Amino acid sequence: MCLFCGQKWVNVTLFNASGLTIPQGYGEISSNGDRVTAKIQDGQDFDYALFTELLQQAARTL
C-alpha cells in the first residue's frame, strides 16, 4: 500500500524556531512561535538553501 500516492504536497516542520526570522510567506508559524511549517506543493520551487540556514540556526540554540 502506498501512503503518499496521489498526494500533491508535503509539510516540512522546523522546530525550535522561536528565535528565527522567518521570511513573509515562507510558512505558518505556530501560535507560541516554537515551530514553523512550510507546505510544499507539487511542482513548487522550494528554497533549500533558506531551509538549511534556518535549520542550522535552530540547531545552534539547542
Secondary structure, DSSP 8 states (H G I E B T S, - for coil): --SSTT--EEEEEEES-TTS---TTS-EE-TTSSEEEEEEETT----HHHHHHHHHHHHHT-
